């Protein structure tokens, strides 16, 4: 997924180390969210 790759590249370029596994934070109502609307965040603890 593009979001994961983008953050991983940023972390490498900025000499950041991943402390824990990344996680997805789902905050949208899946029933009423359109396919082209954001529905979650990807969180990387570093």
N, CA, C and O atoms as CSV, one atom per row, in Angstrom:
chain,resi,resn,atom,element,x,y,z
A,1,UNK,N,N,0.837,-1.168,0.000
A,1,UNK,CA,C,0.000,0.000,0.000
A,1,UNK,C,C,0.891,1.244,0.000
A,1,UNK,O,O,1.913,1.291,0.685
A,2,UNK,N,N,0.499,2.214,-0.755
A,2,UNK,CA,C,1.295,3.422,-0.946
A,2,UNK,C,C,1.588,4.158,0.367
A,2,UNK,O,O,2.701,4.648,0.560
A,3,UNK,N,N,0.628,4.240,1.247
A,3,UNK,CA,C,0.832,4.969,2.510
A,3,UNK,C,C,1.952,4.347,3.337
A,3,UNK,O,O,2.780,5.068,3.894
A,4,UNK,N,N,1.988,3.047,3.421
A,4,UNK,CA,C,3.034,2.368,4.192
A,4,UNK,C,C,4.405,2.610,3.578
A,4,UNK,O,O,5.359,2.923,4.290
A,5,UNK,N,N,4.505,2.466,2.271
A,5,UNK,CA,C,5.778,2.665,1.577
A,5,UNK,C,C,6.283,4.094,1.724
A,5,UNK,O,O,7.477,4.311,1.931
A,6,UNK,N,N,5.395,5.060,1.621
A,6,UNK,CA,C,5.778,6.466,1.729
A,6,UNK,C,C,6.341,6.781,3.108
A,6,UNK,O,O,7.371,7.446,3.217
A,7,UNK,N,N,5.686,6.318,4.146
A,7,UNK,CA,C,6.174,6.569,5.505
A,7,UNK,C,C,7.485,5.837,5.743
A,7,UNK,O,O,8.394,6.400,6.353
A,8,UNK,N,N,7.608,4.616,5.286
A,8,UNK,CA,C,8.850,3.857,5.454
A,8,UNK,C,C,10.014,4.561,4.757
A,8,UNK,O,O,11.116,4.608,5.305
A,9,UNK,N,N,9.794,5.100,3.577
A,9,UNK,CA,C,10.838,5.839,2.863
A,9,UNK,C,C,11.227,7.105,3.619
A,9,UNK,O,O,12.410,7.432,3.719
A,10,UNK,N,N,10.236,7.819,4.151
A,10,UNK,CA,C,10.518,9.028,4.925
A,10,UNK,C,C,11.357,8.687,6.155
A,10,UNK,O,O,12.314,9.392,6.474
A,11,UNK,N,N,10.992,7.602,6.844
A,11,UNK,CA,C,11.735,7.198,8.034
A,11,UNK,C,C,13.179,6.863,7.692
A,11,UNK,O,O,14.089,7.221,8.439
A,12,UNK,N,N,13.402,6.185,6.582
A,12,UNK,CA,C,14.756,5.842,6.159
A,12,UNK,C,C,15.561,7.103,5.845
A,12,UNK,O,O,16.705,7.238,6.278
A,13,UNK,N,N,14.958,8.022,5.092
A,13,UNK,CA,C,15.648,9.267,4.714
A,13,UNK,C,C,15.987,10.132,5.927
A,13,UNK,O,O,16.972,10.869,5.904
A,14,UNK,N,N,15.190,10.048,6.972
A,14,UNK,CA,C,15.370,10.892,8.153
A,14,UNK,C,C,15.977,10.144,9.337
A,14,UNK,O,O,15.926,10.618,10.472
A,15,UNK,N,N,16.549,8.977,9.066
A,15,UNK,CA,C,17.238,8.172,10.079
A,15,UNK,C,C,16.365,7.905,11.310
A,15,UNK,O,O,16.836,7.995,12.444
A,16,UNK,N,N,15.105,7.581,11.078
A,16,UNK,CA,C,14.176,7.244,12.156
A,16,UNK,C,C,14.069,5.731,12.271
A,16,UNK,O,O,14.153,5.015,11.273
A,17,UNK,N,N,13.885,5.256,13.480
A,17,UNK,CA,C,13.765,3.821,13.738
A,17,UNK,C,C,12.357,3.502,14.237
A,17,UNK,O,O,11.823,4.203,15.097
A,18,UNK,N,N,11.772,2.459,13.701
A,18,UNK,CA,C,10.447,2.013,14.113
A,18,UNK,C,C,10.557,1.334,15.476
A,18,UNK,O,O,11.312,0.373,15.628
A,19,UNK,N,N,9.809,1.825,16.471
A,19,UNK,CA,C,9.868,1.271,17.822
A,19,UNK,C,C,8.921,0.099,18.011
A,19,UNK,O,O,9.241,-0.855,18.721
A,20,UNK,N,N,7.769,0.166,17.386
A,20,UNK,CA,C,6.759,-0.884,17.449
A,20,UNK,C,C,6.189,-1.061,16.056
A,20,UNK,O,O,6.498,-0.282,15.154
A,21,UNK,N,N,5.368,-2.070,15.872
A,21,UNK,CA,C,4.726,-2.257,14.582
A,21,UNK,C,C,3.750,-1.124,14.281
A,21,UNK,O,O,3.176,-0.525,15.191
A,22,UNK,N,N,3.574,-0.844,13.010
A,22,UNK,CA,C,2.612,0.196,12.641
A,22,UNK,C,C,1.193,-0.328,12.864
A,22,UNK,O,O,0.968,-1.532,12.982
A,23,UNK,N,N,0.257,0.598,12.916
A,23,UNK,CA,C,-1.136,0.196,13.122
A,23,UNK,C,C,-2.042,1.079,12.281
A,23,UNK,O,O,-1.670,2.183,11.884
A,24,UNK,N,N,-3.212,0.580,12.025
A,24,UNK,CA,C,-4.234,1.332,11.305
A,24,UNK,C,C,-5.288,1.772,12.310
A,24,UNK,O,O,-5.752,0.972,13.122
A,25,UNK,N,N,-5.662,3.038,12.254
A,25,UNK,CA,C,-6.680,3.596,13.142
A,25,UNK,C,C,-7.894,3.918,12.279
A,25,UNK,O,O,-7.888,4.875,11.504
A,26,UNK,N,N,-8.929,3.108,12.426
A,26,UNK,CA,C,-10.151,3.274,11.632
A,26,UNK,C,C,-11.103,4.204,12.366
A,26,UNK,O,O,-11.524,3.906,13.484
A,27,UNK,N,N,-11.442,5.320,11.752
A,27,UNK,CA,C,-12.302,6.304,12.396
A,27,UNK,C,C,-13.544,6.639,11.576
A,27,UNK,O,O,-14.358,7.454,12.012
A,28,UNK,N,N,-13.707,6.048,10.430
A,28,UNK,CA,C,-14.852,6.352,9.569
A,28,UNK,C,C,-15.965,5.319,9.736
A,28,UNK,O,O,-15.733,4.196,10.184
A,29,UNK,N,N,-17.136,5.713,9.376
A,29,UNK,CA,C,-18.293,4.824,9.331
A,29,UNK,C,C,-18.246,4.077,7.998
A,29,UNK,O,O,-18.543,4.656,6.953
A,30,UNK,N,N,-17.878,2.807,8.029
A,30,UNK,CA,C,-17.669,2.036,6.795
A,30,UNK,C,C,-18.921,1.947,5.930
A,30,UNK,O,O,-18.815,1.870,4.706
A,31,UNK,N,N,-20.077,1.956,6.527
A,31,UNK,CA,C,-21.326,1.823,5.773
A,31,UNK,C,C,-21.591,3.061,4.925
A,31,UNK,O,O,-22.092,2.950,3.806
A,32,UNK,N,N,-21.259,4.238,5.449
A,32,UNK,CA,C,-21.605,5.483,4.775
A,32,UNK,C,C,-20.425,6.216,4.139
A,32,UNK,O,O,-20.599,7.326,3.635
A,33,UNK,N,N,-19.238,5.629,4.150
A,33,UNK,CA,C,-18.067,6.279,3.577
A,33,UNK,C,C,-17.901,5.863,2.121
A,33,UNK,O,O,-17.898,4.674,1.803
A,34,UNK,N,N,-17.764,6.846,1.244
A,34,UNK,CA,C,-17.559,6.568,-0.183
A,34,UNK,C,C,-16.169,5.975,-0.403
A,34,UNK,O,O,-15.263,6.189,0.403
A,35,UNK,N,N,-16.007,5.237,-1.488
A,35,UNK,CA,C,-14.733,4.587,-1.797
A,35,UNK,C,C,-13.581,5.577,-1.949
A,35,UNK,O,O,-12.431,5.221,-1.696
A,36,UNK,N,N,-13.865,6.798,-2.354
A,36,UNK,CA,C,-12.797,7.776,-2.574
A,36,UNK,C,C,-12.572,8.706,-1.375
A,36,UNK,O,O,-11.851,9.696,-1.493
A,37,UNK,N,N,-13.177,8.398,-0.233
A,37,UNK,CA,C,-13.022,9.207,0.976
A,37,UNK,C,C,-12.074,8.521,1.957
A,37,UNK,O,O,-12.052,7.293,2.034
A,38,UNK,N,N,-11.287,9.301,2.710
A,38,UNK,CA,C,-10.414,8.699,3.719
A,38,UNK,C,C,-11.235,7.991,4.788
A,38,UNK,O,O,-12.331,8.431,5.136
A,39,UNK,N,N,-10.697,6.895,5.301
A,39,UNK,CA,C,-11.419,6.125,6.303
A,39,UNK,C,C,-10.540,5.681,7.473
A,39,UNK,O,O,-11.052,5.199,8.483
A,40,UNK,N,N,-9.221,5.843,7.342
A,40,UNK,CA,C,-8.339,5.437,8.430
A,40,UNK,C,C,-7.004,6.151,8.320
A,40,UNK,O,O,-6.667,6.711,7.277
A,41,UNK,N,N,-6.244,6.124,9.418
A,41,UNK,CA,C,-4.885,6.650,9.454
A,41,UNK,C,C,-3.935,5.486,9.681
A,41,UNK,O,O,-4.299,4.488,10.305
A,42,UNK,N,N,-2.726,5.617,9.175
A,42,UNK,CA,C,-1.667,4.652,9.434
A,42,UNK,C,C,-0.719,5.306,10.432
A,42,UNK,O,O,-0.183,6.381,10.161
A,43,UNK,N,N,-0.507,4.669,11.581
A,43,UNK,CA,C,0.319,5.238,12.645
A,43,UNK,C,C,1.604,4.430,12.801
A,43,UNK,O,O,1.568,3.206,12.928
A,44,UNK,N,N,2.737,5.129,12.791
A,44,UNK,CA,C,4.050,4.529,12.988
A,44,UNK,C,C,4.676,5.116,14.251
A,44,UNK,O,O,5.042,6.291,14.247
A,45,UNK,N,N,4.812,4.350,15.327
A,45,UNK,CA,C,5.483,4.881,16.518
A,45,UNK,C,C,7.002,4.872,16.321
A,45,UNK,O,O,7.604,3.823,16.090
A,46,UNK,N,N,7.601,6.041,16.415
A,46,UNK,CA,C,9.063,6.124,16.281
A,46,UNK,C,C,9.631,7.112,17.260
A,46,UNK,O,O,10.844,7.317,17.296
